[in-house]
Amino acid sequence: MPKKILIIDDDPIIVKYLQAVFSDNGYATCTASSSMEGLEVVLEERPDLICLDLQMPGEWGPRFYRKLRKNKELKDTPVIVVSGIDGDHAIKDAVAFVRKPFDSEKLVGIVKNTIG
């Protein structure tokens, strides 16, 4: 069974691109277009890794991240921040901070090093 990646981003073009990149590399994906929806999806899908945008409508990514880390069952889920804003200070213990626009091969390399 392939490892599953949750993509949380409000830009449908980025979501479709990341889905294609990850599926081309053997990963399953699930998506959410907001951090509030992301919390529901992470509870339902139990992904192996989360790709998280920082700037979204409603709650921003850092708030989602804090909620994730407070949940005992989900707190160890690795998170890669993929964002167009300078926010590597917002989530200090993320696996990586990848700035948009990004190199898809570099991102896949980080994913492979993190979850195989």
C-alpha positions as CSV (number, residue, x, y, z in Angstrom):
1,M,0.0,0.0,0.0
2,P,1.5,3.4,-1.0
3,K,2.4,6.0,1.6
4,K,-0.2,8.8,1.8
5,I,0.5,12.5,1.6
6,L,-2.1,15.2,2.6
7,I,-1.8,18.4,0.6
8,I,-3.3,21.4,2.3
9,D,-3.3,24.4,0.0
10,D,-6.0,26.8,-1.1
11,D,-4.6,27.1,-4.7
12,P,-6.2,24.4,-6.8
13,I,-3.4,24.7,-9.4
14,I,-0.8,23.9,-6.8
15,V,-2.9,21.1,-5.4
16,K,-3.3,19.4,-8.8
17,Y,0.4,19.8,-9.6
18,L,1.4,18.3,-6.2
19,Q,-1.0,15.5,-6.7
20,A,0.5,14.7,-10.1
21,V,4.1,14.9,-8.8
22,F,3.4,12.7,-5.8
23,S,1.3,10.1,-7.7
24,D,4.0,9.9,-10.4
25,N,6.4,9.0,-7.6
26,G,4.2,6.2,-6.2
27,Y,2.4,8.1,-3.4
28,A,-1.3,8.3,-2.7
29,T,-2.7,11.8,-2.0
30,C,-5.6,13.4,-0.2
31,T,-6.3,17.1,-0.2
32,A,-7.8,20.0,1.8
33,S,-8.2,23.6,0.7
34,S,-8.1,25.1,4.2
35,S,-6.5,24.4,7.5
36,M,-9.9,23.7,9.1
37,E,-10.7,21.1,6.4
38,G,-7.2,19.8,6.8
39,L,-7.8,18.9,10.4
40,E,-10.9,16.8,9.4
41,V,-9.0,15.1,6.6
42,V,-6.0,14.3,8.7
43,L,-8.2,12.6,11.3
44,E,-10.1,10.6,8.7
45,E,-7.2,9.7,6.3
46,R,-4.2,9.4,8.7
47,P,-1.6,10.5,6.2
48,D,2.1,9.6,6.5
49,L,3.1,13.2,5.7
50,I,1.5,16.6,5.3
51,C,2.4,19.3,2.8
52,L,1.2,22.5,4.3
53,D,0.8,26.0,2.9
54,L,1.0,28.8,5.4
55,Q,-1.2,31.5,3.9
56,M,-4.8,30.3,3.5
57,P,-8.3,31.8,4.1
58,G,-9.6,31.3,7.6
59,E,-7.0,29.8,9.8
60,W,-3.4,30.1,8.6
61,G,-1.1,27.0,8.4
62,P,0.7,27.7,11.7
63,R,-2.5,27.5,13.6
64,F,-3.3,24.1,12.0
65,Y,0.2,23.0,12.9
66,R,-0.2,23.9,16.5
67,K,-3.5,22.0,16.7
68,L,-1.9,19.0,15.0
69,R,0.9,18.9,17.5
70,K,-1.6,19.0,20.4
71,N,-3.2,15.7,19.2
72,K,-1.4,12.7,20.8
73,E,-2.2,10.4,17.8
74,L,-1.2,12.9,15.1
75,K,1.6,15.0,16.7
76,D,4.4,12.9,15.1
77,T,3.1,13.3,11.6
78,P,5.9,14.9,9.5
79,V,5.1,18.2,7.9
80,I,6.7,19.9,5.0
81,V,5.8,23.6,4.6
82,V,5.4,24.6,1.0
83,S,4.7,28.3,0.9
84,G,5.2,31.5,-1.1
85,I,5.7,33.6,2.0
86,D,8.7,33.8,4.3
87,G,7.5,31.7,7.2
88,D,10.2,29.3,8.1
89,H,10.2,30.9,11.6
90,A,6.5,30.1,12.0
91,I,6.9,26.4,12.1
92,K,10.3,25.7,13.6
93,D,10.3,21.9,13.7
94,A,8.8,21.1,10.3
95,V,10.8,18.6,8.3
96,A,11.5,21.3,5.6
97,F,10.5,24.7,4.4
98,V,10.1,24.8,0.6
99,R,9.5,28.1,-1.0
100,K,7.1,28.5,-4.0
101,P,7.9,28.3,-6.8
102,F,9.7,25.1,-6.0
103,D,11.7,22.4,-7.7
104,S,9.5,19.3,-7.7
105,E,12.5,16.9,-7.7
106,K,13.9,18.5,-4.6
107,L,10.5,18.3,-2.9
108,V,10.2,14.6,-3.8
109,G,13.7,14.0,-2.5
110,I,12.7,15.5,0.9
111,V,9.5,13.3,0.9
112,K,11.5,10.1,0.1
113,N,14.1,10.9,2.8
114,T,11.2,11.5,5.3
115,I,8.8,8.6,4.6
116,G,10.5,6.4,2.1
